[in-house]
Amino acid sequence: MGRILRFNPKRRNPQRGRRVRPVRFAKERTSWRAAWVSLRPAILLIVLASMAYIFALPGVMTAPAFLSSEPQVIEGRFTRCGPGRGYYCVVDGDTFKLGDTSVRVVGVDTAERDAECPAEAVQAEASTSALQGWLNRGPFRMTARLDEPTDRYGRALRSVVRLGPDGSEDRLADYMQREGGARGYWGGFRDGWC
C-alpha cells in the first residue's frame, strides 16, 4: 500500500519556506569616456552657476581677462579727499576718486572713516594711508568688467594692478590685505571692525 501523508504543522515544507532570490547580474564597468559624458551636464551647471555668481556680485572678484575692459593707465599724485583736493584723491581704504568718478577696489573691504569705535577709526586711517601710498608709487592700470558695473553707492568697480619691470603684477587688493589691514570681500554680510 501506499504511504499516507499527514499534515504536521510543526514540520515545514522545504519548498514553501524557501525564499526565491532574484538573479544578480555583474555590474558593467564604466569607461572614462562614458563617465565624462555623464558628468558633462553637472560640470556645465557648475560653470554656469560660477559665472552667475561673478556677475551677480561684481565687487567680489576680478573678472577673467576675456570679460574685462581694456586697461586704463592712471598716473598722478593722490591726495586725501576734502576741501582743496586735487583731481586724484583717496576717500578711504577701498575707495578713491578720479575727478568726479568714485572707484571702489574689487575684492577688499576696509574700515570706514565714519567709525563706530576708536579701533575702527585707527584701522580706517591705516588703510587709507596704505591705499594712498600704493597709488602714489607710480602708474597703475585699472580694468572693469565689460558691463561696467557699479555698486549700490554708484562707485565704479575696478580691479587695480601695477606691472613690475619684470612683468610681474602687484595687485592692489592683495597689497591691501597684506599691508593695509583690509579683509577679503566675497559679497554679502560684512563683519564690524569694533
Salt bridges, closest charged atoms under 4 A:
ASP94 OD2 - ARG104 NH2 3.68
ASP109 OD2 - ARG183 NH2 3.63
ASP109 OD1 - ARG190 NH1 3.11
GLU125 OE2 - ARG80 NH2 2.88
ASP147 OD2 - ARG145 NH2 2.58
GLU148 OE1 - ARG158 NH2 2.85
ASP151 OD2 - ARG155 NE 2.64
GLU169 OE1 - ARG171 NH2 2.89
ASP170 OD2 - ARG137 NH1 3.43
